[in-house]
């Protein structure tokens, strides 16, 4: 898929649709600059997977776990990692190996060798317009 231009509503709609087609086990790498909309996208995907809890950024906790409809959703945020070695004890391989798990990883590049092989990669980037981003699904 090529890059598409999205506002917040379109990003949420993309996330909901993406979730409908997502089959666990899955690891989704979500990359982009600070404030590009990664957590907004994670919220939309989680909602699409049936998560009813408030989905918040795990920037300080690094990992949040949510129960969806027949799926466990892990939200991982590597932003605060000072080195990839700090990801060693997060249990990422175990999360990715769970049969009914979807692992959504913000800042995947910061996890280094500890980042499980993604089944999907999404990149968000700023545009010249402050209310829009480009979204690319690889």
Legacy VTK file of the C-alpha trace (Angstrom):
# vtk DataFile Version 3.0
C-alpha trace
ASCII
DATASET POLYDATA
POINTS 138 float
0.000 0.000 0.000
1.278 3.465 -0.787
1.296 6.344 1.622
-2.000 8.041 2.286
-2.784 11.394 3.858
-4.964 11.141 6.986
-6.408 13.401 9.637
-7.244 12.142 13.147
-10.670 10.812 12.130
-9.247 8.992 9.110
-6.431 7.591 11.256
-9.001 6.216 13.713
-11.065 4.755 10.861
-7.949 3.139 9.377
-7.097 1.621 12.788
-10.588 0.177 13.219
-10.538 -1.340 9.732
-7.008 -2.643 10.158
-8.084 -4.344 13.411
-10.988 -6.115 11.677
-8.546 -7.753 9.264
-5.846 -8.503 11.849
-5.378 -12.166 12.735
-3.468 -13.136 15.881
-0.778 -13.857 16.600
0.435 -10.572 15.179
3.161 -8.050 15.896
2.551 -4.562 14.540
5.481 -2.143 14.456
4.258 1.460 14.532
6.978 3.968 13.730
7.009 7.730 13.459
8.186 10.886 15.083
7.086 12.076 18.514
3.485 13.262 18.293
2.846 11.761 14.857
-0.208 9.797 16.033
1.174 6.396 17.060
-0.820 6.185 20.302
-3.954 7.456 18.548
-3.565 4.617 16.055
-2.956 2.067 18.825
-6.167 3.199 20.558
-8.148 2.736 17.339
-6.690 -0.718 16.692
-7.337 -1.769 20.296
-10.945 -0.545 20.103
-11.349 -2.463 16.849
-10.133 -5.580 18.671
-12.797 -5.135 21.336
-10.792 -3.444 24.084
-13.182 -1.436 26.251
-10.652 -0.198 28.816
-9.025 3.203 28.476
-5.946 2.723 26.273
-3.121 4.916 27.494
0.495 5.284 26.488
2.777 2.915 28.406
5.687 5.346 28.107
6.757 4.849 31.728
5.466 1.304 32.306
6.733 0.254 28.827
3.972 -2.383 28.402
0.222 -2.340 28.969
-1.951 -5.439 28.561
-5.595 -5.276 27.536
-8.290 -7.898 27.020
-10.202 -7.645 23.759
-12.789 -9.919 22.182
-10.968 -13.259 22.153
-7.616 -11.506 21.898
-4.982 -10.170 24.272
-3.591 -6.821 23.189
-0.129 -5.767 24.318
0.823 -2.133 23.857
4.589 -1.661 24.015
6.296 1.740 23.960
10.055 1.802 23.465
10.416 5.580 23.632
12.005 5.711 27.102
14.498 2.911 26.486
18.044 4.225 26.763
19.410 1.148 24.993
17.922 -1.921 23.299
19.261 -4.105 26.141
16.600 -2.590 28.411
13.990 -4.431 26.311
15.492 -7.827 27.152
13.254 -8.400 30.177
9.975 -7.213 28.668
8.963 -10.701 27.511
8.384 -9.660 23.920
9.069 -13.122 22.507
6.536 -14.625 24.902
3.933 -11.995 23.978
4.496 -12.578 20.262
4.225 -16.351 20.717
0.811 -16.203 22.413
-1.700 -17.725 20.038
-4.362 -15.047 20.620
-2.097 -12.025 21.070
-1.669 -8.832 19.129
1.451 -6.883 20.080
1.378 -3.207 19.098
4.851 -1.663 19.348
5.516 2.071 19.297
9.141 3.081 18.638
10.091 -0.425 17.418
13.527 0.765 16.306
14.479 1.360 19.950
14.037 -2.331 20.830
16.891 -3.448 18.575
17.412 -7.208 18.524
14.633 -7.648 21.101
11.974 -6.494 18.633
10.048 -9.546 17.413
9.717 -9.848 13.649
6.700 -7.717 12.759
3.839 -9.145 10.767
2.891 -5.569 9.827
4.726 -2.254 9.835
3.001 1.116 9.869
4.841 4.402 9.525
3.337 7.785 10.394
4.933 11.067 9.360
4.152 14.756 9.569
2.933 16.658 6.510
3.027 20.365 5.689
-0.445 20.628 7.219
-0.555 20.345 11.039
-3.831 18.376 11.129
-2.683 15.708 8.671
-0.172 12.867 8.640
1.000 10.421 6.044
0.329 6.793 6.872
2.129 3.981 5.142
1.433 0.282 5.711
4.272 -2.020 4.701
LINES 1 139
138 0 1 2 3 4 5 6 7 8 9 10 11 12 13 14 15 16 17 18 19 20 21 22 23 24 25 26 27 28 29 30 31 32 33 34 35 36 37 38 39 40 41 42 43 44 45 46 47 48 49 50 51 52 53 54 55 56 57 58 59 60 61 62 63 64 65 66 67 68 69 70 71 72 73 74 75 76 77 78 79 80 81 82 83 84 85 86 87 88 89 90 91 92 93 94 95 96 97 98 99 100 101 102 103 104 105 106 107 108 109 110 111 112 113 114 115 116 117 118 119 120 121 122 123 124 125 126 127 128 129 130 131 132 133 134 135 136 137
